[in-house]
Amino acid sequence: MRAYLVAFAVLFLASSAMAEQFHVTDTQIITHRGSDVVLNHADVASTFIDKSNTFVCSSVCSVVIQTQTLWDTSFSATLCTLIDSVPADPTCKEFIPAGSDVPYTTFQGKPALPAGTHTIRTQLRAPFYGHPIQLTSFQLVYTIYQH
């Protein structure tokens, strides 16, 4: 079922810098797309690449996070999704893109969030290299399953 929902989101969301939310029985999908995120900094820096999203779990729920990115850099960076300001699982890891316009995909999630209101947001972090780090384009898909 999740594969069909993700495929639906990918096929029908074809505009840059947009955010959409879909509500399907017991499932909610939040999708963000954007481009040209530049991280200019004097030291270790970070920026959020999407707006803060709020969702409600009516009972215990789980979250599956998929990020798809293209980079214009070959220096290390960290792409990390935070749920209620805490990194999702598995823990966020630094990676080195394999050159310009090479896709990089991550999967994170939380298997059991308690009932209540939660927030989700993705952050880009990178150490100082003396020049900007550029995220050429991205797509974030947050899928929330009610149990």
C-alpha positions in Angstrom: 0.0 0.0 0.0 2.8 2.4 0.9 4.5 1.9 -2.5 1.3 2.8 -4.3 0.8 5.9 -2.2 4.4 7.0 -2.7 4.1 6.3 -6.4 0.9 8.4 -6.5 2.7 11.3 -4.8 5.7 11.1 -7.2 3.5 11.0 -10.3 1.0 13.7 -9.4 3.3 16.3 -7.8 5.4 17.8 -10.6 6.0 21.4 -9.5 9.1 22.7 -7.7 9.1 24.4 -4.3 5.7 23.1 -3.3 4.1 21.3 -0.4 1.1 19.0 -0.5 -0.8 16.9 2.0 -2.9 13.9 1.2 -5.3 12.2 3.6 -6.2 8.6 2.8 -8.0 6.4 5.3 -5.6 5.9 8.2 -2.7 7.4 6.2 -1.4 10.9 5.6 1.3 11.8 3.1 3.1 15.2 3.2 5.4 15.9 0.2 7.8 18.9 -0.3 9.8 19.7 -3.4 12.3 22.4 -3.9 15.5 23.4 -5.5 18.6 25.6 -5.1 19.1 25.4 -1.4 22.5 27.1 -0.7 24.2 26.8 2.6 26.6 29.8 3.1 28.4 29.8 6.4 31.4 30.7 8.4 31.5 27.6 10.5 29.4 24.5 10.9 26.0 25.5 9.7 22.5 24.2 9.2 19.3 25.2 7.5 15.8 23.6 7.3 14.9 22.8 3.7 11.1 22.6 4.3 8.6 24.3 6.4 7.6 22.8 9.8 4.7 20.3 9.3 2.2 19.4 12.0 0.3 16.2 12.1 -2.0 14.5 14.6 -1.8 10.9 15.7 -5.3 9.8 16.9 -3.7 6.8 18.5 -0.2 5.3 18.1 1.1 6.0 14.6 4.3 5.4 12.7 6.2 7.6 10.2 8.2 6.6 7.1 10.5 9.3 5.7 12.0 9.2 2.2 14.3 12.0 0.9 15.5 12.2 -2.6 18.2 14.8 -3.4 20.6 16.0 -6.1 23.7 17.9 -5.1 26.1 20.3 -6.7 29.0 19.4 -4.4 31.4 16.6 -3.5 31.9 17.6 0.1 30.3 16.0 3.1 26.9 17.0 4.5 24.2 15.6 6.7 20.5 15.5 5.7 18.4 14.8 8.8 14.7 14.6 9.5 13.5 15.7 12.9 10.3 14.5 14.5 9.4 16.7 17.5 12.9 18.2 17.2 14.5 14.7 17.7 16.3 12.9 14.8 14.3 10.1 13.3 15.8 6.5 13.1 18.3 5.5 12.0 20.4 8.3 13.3 21.5 10.9 10.9 24.8 10.2 9.2 27.2 12.4 7.3 27.6 11.4 3.6 29.7 12.6 0.7 27.8 13.1 -2.6 29.5 11.3 -5.5 29.7 14.5 -7.6 27.3 16.9 -9.2 23.8 15.9 -10.0 24.2 12.4 -8.5 21.0 11.3 -6.7 21.2 10.5 -3.0 18.2 8.9 -1.2 17.7 8.3 2.5 15.1 6.5 4.5 14.3 7.2 8.1 11.3 6.7 10.4 9.7 6.3 13.8 7.8 3.0 14.3 5.6 4.2 17.2 4.7 7.8 18.1 2.2 8.3 20.9 -1.2 9.9 20.3 -1.1 13.7 20.0 0.2 16.5 17.9 3.7 16.1 16.3 6.0 18.2 14.1 8.3 17.0 11.3 11.0 18.9 9.4 14.2 18.1 7.5 17.5 19.8 8.2 20.7 20.2 6.1 24.0 20.5 8.0 27.5 20.8 6.7 31.0 21.8 8.1 32.8 24.8 6.8 34.7 24.3 3.5 35.3 27.9 2.5 32.6 27.9 -0.1 28.8 27.3 -0.2 27.2 23.8 -0.3 24.3 23.6 -2.8 21.4 21.2 -2.8 20.3 21.3 -6.4 16.9 19.8 -5.9 15.0 17.7 -3.3 11.8 15.8 -2.7 10.7 14.8 0.8 7.9 12.3 1.4 6.6 11.9 4.9 4.0 9.1 5.3 2.1 8.8 8.5 0.3 5.6 9.3 -2.4 5.5 12.0 -2.5 2.2 14.0 
